[in-house]
Amino acid sequence: MTGSVAIAKVKIEHVGVTFDRDGKSTHVLNDITLEVAEGEFLCVLGPSGCGKSTLLNTVAGFLSPSVGQITIGGEVVTGPDPRRIFVFQERGVFPWLTVEGNIAFGLFRLSREERGRRIAYYTKLVGLEGFEKAYPQELSGGMKQRLEVARALAVKPDMLLLDEPFGALDSITRLTMRRELLRIWESEKKTIIFVTHDIEEAVQLADRVVVMSARPARIQQIVNIDIAHPRDISSPRYLELRDSIFEQIGIAHKI
Amino acid sequence: MDWNRQVGKRQLGPIAFIAILLIAWQIGVSRQAVHVLPTPIQVVRGLAELLSRGLLVKYIVASLFRVSWGYALAAALAIPLGLAVGWNRRAGLAINPIVQVVRPISPLAWIPISILWFGVGDVSSIFLIFLATFFPLFFTSMNAVRNVPAVNVNAGRNFGLSTAGLVSKVLFPAVMPQLIIGMRIALGIAWLVVVAAEMIAVNSGLGFLIVDARNAGNRYDLVVAGMVMIGVIGLLLDIGMRSLENIRSVRWGYSED
């Protein structure tokens, strides 16, 4: 079932995370071992609160694993790094900066000309032209989320780590955003780890879907999605893969 | 047009109400045989007298001078300290008990000590204003930092900011809306306290005017004139501070959403 990994970009080795709070320790992640290939689109799927966000936070370097280690491109992760940008669930954009200001946020080391070029390019890429001077408050949820993706891409990271980025959007916007993300992924060739609790979303987007168990999370199964993009979400293969994951998670797919 | 008319209507109410109150005051007081209050006309005459003697401007400037110094010193100390303590949980735990004990002591309780330390004069009243505004500013800054969403801080770290960069580019803009509200409240407190401070410690200012007018011949018209000026200037200060809330990069902090 596990797809052979060409070049391992990310190596997660026997990672466990335990939180100590008020003398009680909570086991969140249990012996996670996983490799992510260069340029791969990987979805991590699991029930709410299972610890999939915790896994993403340790890959990002916001959290250190209690046991095990994570290496990216051969280097052990010890903290956050602009080469891998985390896209947050919601409200990740800075409300005190304009669209332009947000995109320019990570570009402080660049020359003024280069900064201007990147702002123009990524504003256009995510379809926010004409809103350069607008504040996030004046944007819709979908626009804010696109702005956050643009801010992440503008620093030209190797990797994007997305934590249920479209969870707060309405279903129509969510579909559009998925298509946009795939378009950007194909044109920018980033390695993407995408955390979601939405089975459909995972099967629509990913090369591989990592199915996590309830807490303490371990990897239950890894499913290869061997359908080319653009995916026909009524094709037999799509439905077969989707239903196998539904079964794996233990939900009947009838309402 | 429509908008103008609406504003006009909205202002009509308060203006009419003030006019009615003034007329009632004038009539009510002039019918009394005993001297309870000066009439509004006497108060206006009193203000004119102060203005012509050059005292009005002098006293206002003196009061504003003390407020500015006390307030600025408190802000310069309390805001960075509050931000630092809010940021550092351990520092917060260490400092909290002392601050909680000192805070409920009215600044006026410090009057004897401030006279002992600084004598009777400007420094004493500046010190009292400093004390009165230090704690509100400190607590606002501390809480504002604690309310900064972890998402913003993590995003800042993710883009490779140094600690200094994180403070100036994330922390500071993130606390600004709350800080402005705290600064506005603190300025209101400073203005309340300057009057009390001037009543005992100095020989100029609006607080001094009120005590002096009573002592020097029961000039209640001047007492009320001083009170009116305090009210008007307090209102203007508040309007000034409130206008900061319209700065575009802080407006997000006041939205309903």
Interface residues (C-beta under 8 A of the other chain):
Chain A: A60 F62 G79 P80 D81 P82 I85 F86 F88 Q89 R91 G92 F94 P95 W96 L97 F105 G106 F108 Y135 P136 Q137 V155
Chain B: P149 V151 N152 N154 A155 R157 N158 F159 G160 G165 K169 V170 P173 A174 M176 R248 S249 V250 R251 W252 G253 S255 D257
